[in-house]
Amino acid sequence: MALEELTGPVHGSAAPWLGAIVTELSGYAARDPLLAFQAAAYADGELILDVRSGLGEDALLVPYSVSKNIIGVSVGLLIERGLLDLDAPVADVWPEFAAAGKARVTVRQLLSHQAGLPDASPVLSWDELLDHHRAAERLAATRPLWHPGSAFGYHGITIGNLGDELVFRVTGQTLHEFYESQIRKPVDADAYLGLPSSLDHSLVPLLPMAPPLGERPPMPDHPLMATVFGPRPGEQVDLAGSERSWRFGHAAGSAVISARGIAGVLAHAVTGVDGGAPLLSADTVAQIGQQQVRGYDEVLDQQDRAHAIVFQKPSKQLAWGGPRSFGHDGAAGAVACVDPDTGVAFGWTVRRGPWPGGGDPRGIALARKIGAAVTASAATASSATASAATASAATGR
């Protein structure tokens, strides 16, 4: 598909039939000269949108929890290869995990925030979290905060350590090594767990969100949220802002990506790219994208939260696609998602997200609109083909 090169406040390229999308993005940029973003989308494996404003062509950003898409795709590849059974006890591959009443916790529960391990007891330090095994060892010894399966709560940081150890127990490689060798490097995606020093020049630091009128309300007074996201023993680390974090590449929050890079990872996984076979079969995609929980989140103290296997599912706040879509947003505005029904894989990064945080509503709406545009374009093409066939039949040709 030939893409049109863009000029004006938005640079890059887009399919001609995405004119309304480009106009909307140009409007965002014109109204806010300080806005800096990337947006990218694939449709059935073809790149249809790759644009930016306020950022260089090779810019890379830390997307906070959009990083978790990498965990989800990596787990999906293990399922695809028959190396991981979602309904098997975690202890089958990680015996130490059976401690403290966790012998029956399944891989499915662990990877959908149901295991009751949003932190260890006592609370994990950054020294432990930014390590491939130390935090996992502590979590394996911890008694869950709730009976696994009775509730769910966002394992905002620890799911990175739990996923890392799970991959290690199955493959003998860390999650980072497995992802790099089996997914990122083969598809050449700008989406890294641990930024190579050769790309330091491309890293663009995030800017703090600017609240209206300079107001900064205190964090919600919810004990579990304060435990998971508050200060930790020892040296303090900013998950996205500290070099120690993004150099390690914590899989739950400090990957380094471009919008095209993370959209490409999802496209390669679900649809394949440029005619290549997808990494995952339709059945594996259905398994990892299937909703596991919905409702009240014990950690975030929020209603209408929903998770698949690692991934988030659509909700009122994350209305990015149809019922089979899945993905993950980030605390500072980034979003990445894929919809198997439309074939759209989407990525959005933003340097300064809107207050009060979470997925940027502009990016979420854009993903939904691109899906609708792809569906409309396919319907138009199908109608044109049918009309041509009818005309040919009528003339006897």
N, C-alpha and C positions, 0 to 999 in steps of 0.2 A: 504494500500500500504506500503510495507516494504521500508524504507529509508536506505541508506548507511551512516554509520558514516564516517566522513572525518578527515583526518590528514593532517598536513602541515600548510601552512600559513593561510588557511581558516578552521575554526572549525565549527562543527554542523552536519547537515545531509541533504541529498538530494536524490531525486529519481534517480535511476541508469541511466535513459535516459537523465538526465540533465548534463551529463559529460562535454559537451562543455561549458556549463554555468559555472560550477565549475572551469574548467581550466581557463576561462577568468577572473573570480574573483581572482583566485590564482595569475594570472599574475599581476593584479592590486596591490595586496598586496606585491608581490615580488619586483615590481618596485618602490614602495613607502613604505618604512618601517614605516613611520609615519601615513599611512592611517589607519583609524579606522572606520569600518562600520558594519551594519547589513543588511541582505537581507532576505526576507521571501515571500513565495508565496503559495497560495492555488489554486487548480484546481478542479472545481466542488465540492468544500467543503472539499477536501482532502489536507492536508499539503504536499507539494512536495519539499519545500525548506525552510530551517531555518538555516542560516549560519551567521558567524560573523568573524571579524578579528580585532585585536587590542582592543577589548572590552570584558568584562566579560559576562557570560551567562545571568546574570540578569540585564544587563545595561539598563538604561532608559535615554532618551534624550528629550530635548525640540525641536520640529520640526518646529517652527514658523508656517507658514500658512497651513501646512499639518493638523494642528488642525481643520481647517475648514471642513474636512471630517466628523468630529463628528457632526457639525451643520447640514450638509446635511443629514446624516443618521437619526438624531433625527427628523428633519422636515419630512423626508420620512415616519417615523413611525406615525406621526400625520396625514399625508395624508392617510396612509393605514387604520387608524382607523376611518376615516371620520370626523376628528376633525378640519381639515384645508382645505380650498378651495383656490387653487392658484389664481383663478380669482376673488375672493371676495376682496372688499376693505379692506385694513389693518384696517381702522377705524371701521369696523364691530366688531372686537374683541378688539380693542385698540382705543377707541373713541378720546382720546386726540391727537392721531396722525393726525387727520383731520385738525389741525391748519395749518395756513400759506400756504394754497393752496394744501394740500395733501389729501383732502377728497376722491379723486378718485384713489389714488395710490393703486395698487393691491399687494397682497402678492407675486405674480409672479415677479412684477417689483422690489419690495423691496429686494427679495432674489436673484436677478440676477444683482445687482449693477446698476440698472436703476433709482433709486429713487432720486439721486442727493444729498445724505447725507453722503459723505465720511468723513465729520466732521460737527460739529455744528458751530454756529456763536454766540458769539466768540468761539475760539478753545477750545476743551475739555481738561481738565487736566487729569493726571493719576489718581488722587483721584476719579474723576468721572468715568473714563473708568474701573477702577478696583472696580466696584460696580455693583450690579445686576440691579439697577434701575436709578441711578442718570444721567448717560450718556444718557440713553434711554429717560428720561424726557426732557433733553435738545434737543435731536434730534427731538423729537415729536413737539417741539415748533419752530423749525428752518425751514425757507423757503428754499427749495431745490436750489442747485447751478445751476441746469438746469431743464427745464420742464421735469418731470418724464416721461420716455418712449421716449424722444427725443434723448437721448444719453446714454452711460453707462461709468462708471469710477469705478475703483477698490475701494470698501469700505473696505480697507485693515484691519482696526481695528474695525470700527464701525459696520460691519456686525455681529460681535460677540455680541455686545450690543443689536442691533436690533433683532437678532435671539433669544437672551436670553429673552427679554421682550415679544416677540411674543409667545414663548413657555409658559411663565408665564401667559399671558392673556388667553391662551387656556386651560391650565391644572391647574393653581394655583401653579405649581412648577417652580422653576428656570430651565433653560436649564440644569445646572449642576445636579440638583436633578433628573430631568426627565431622563437624559442620564444615570446617575449612577444606578437608580432603574430599568429602563426599558431595558437598553441595556448593559452597561458595566458589571455590577455585574452578571446578568443572564448568560452571555456568558464567564465571567471570562477573560476579555481582559486586557492586560497590556497597557491601553490607558486611561489616567486619565485627567479629568478636575479638577485640584486641587490635588497636590500630597499629599497623606497621609504621615504624619511624620514618620510612621513605614517603609517607603520605601526610606527615605532620603539617605541611604547608597548606593542605586542603581543609583542615579542620577549622570550622567557624564556631566560636564559642556562642552559646545561647545568651540571650539578654533576659534580665528579670522581667516578669510580667508587671505591667503598670496598672495598678488598681484605679478605679474611678476616683477622682479628686484626691488621689494620694492616700486613700484610706487603706489600712492593712488590718482587717479584722483578725482577732486571734484564731488559732487553729481550733477546730471543733473539740469540745471537751469530751472526748470519747476515749476511754482508757486503752483499748486495744489499738486504736489508730496511733495514739501517742507512743505506745510501745514499739510498734512496727516502723513508724516513720520519724520518731523523735531521736534525741541524742543517744549515742551508744558509748559503752565503756571505751576508754583509751582515745587514741587519735580520731578526730572527726574527719569524715570524707563526704564530699558532695558527689552523689552518685553520677551526675552528668558532668559536673564542672571540674572535678579533680583529675589531674593526669593519671594518678595512681589507679583510679577507677576505670577510665576509658582505655588505658593502656592494657589493663587486665582484660577488660571487656566483659563485665558482669552480664550474664545472659538475660537477667530480668530487667536491666535498666541502663546499661552503658555500652551497648553496641555503638558503632559509628557507621552512618549510612548516608546515602542519597535517596531521594524519593524514587528515582528510577531503579536504584539498586534493590530496595526492599520490595518494590512492586515486581521486579524481575524474579526475585526469589519465590514469591507467591505464584507468579505466572508459570515459572518452570515447574513448580510442584503440582499445580492443579490442571493446567491446560497444555503445558509444553509451550515452547517459544519457537516461532519461525518454522513450524512444521515438525519440530522435534517431539519425541514422545515425552509425556509428563513424567516426573519423578514418581508420582503416586497414581495408583489406579483409582477409578471412580469409587470403588468400595472403601478404600483407605481414606479418601477425601471425605466420604460420608461419615466414616467413623470418627475422625478427628474433628469434623465440623458439627457433629451432633450435639445438641444442647444436653448438658448433664445436670445443671442446676439453674434455677431462676428464683429470685425473691430477695429476701433480706440478707445483706452482707454483714457478718458479725464484726469485721474489722473496720469497714468504711462507714458503718452505721447508715447504710443507704438501702432503699427499696429498688426493685426492678433492676438488679444486677444479674447478669446471666453469663455462664461460661460453657464452652465446649471443652475439648482436651487442650488445655493451656489457653487457647484462644477465647476471646470474648464473642458473645452473640449479639445480634441487634437488640436494641432496647430503645426506649424513648429518647435517651441521651445519645445513643450510638446508632441512629437510623441510617446506616450507610448502604443497605441493600435488602435483598429478599430474605426469606426465612432460612435459606440454606447458606447464607453468607456468614463469614467469620473473619476475625482479624484482631487487632489490638490497637488501642490508643495509648498516648503517652501523657504524662503529667504536664508537659509544657506545650502541648498542642499538636504534636505529630500524630499521624494516623496511617495505618496500612490495613487493607482488607482485600478479600477476594470473594466473588460470588460465582459459584459453579453454574448457576442457572443462566447468567448473562455472559459468563466467560471473562468478566472484567476483574483484573488485578490492579490495585490502586495504591499509590503512595503519596503522602503529603508531609513535608517538613516545613517548619516555620521557626524563624530565629527568635521572635518574641511572640509567644502565644497570648491569647486573650485571657483576661482575668475571669474567673478564679482558677483556671487551669483545667486539665483534662483535654480530651480531643477537641481540636479547634472546630467549632460548628461550621465554619466555611469549608474546611476539608471534608467533613462528614457529608455535608449537603452536596459537595462536588462529586464525591464517589457515587451517591445515589443518582444524581443527574446524568452522570456519564453512563451508568447502567441503563437508565431510561433512554438515552440517546442511542446507545448500541442496539437496544431492542427495537426502537423506532426505525433505525437505519436498516436493520435486518428485515423488518416487515415491509419496508418500501422496496428493498431489493427483491424480496420474494414476490411481491405484487407485480413488479415490473417483469419478472421472469414469467409469471403466469400469464400476464397480458400478451407478452411476445409469443408464448406458446399458443395462445388462443388465436392470435392474429395469423400465425403461421398455418394453423389448422384450417382456418377459414379460407385461406387462399390456396390451400392444397399443397403447400410447400413443405 
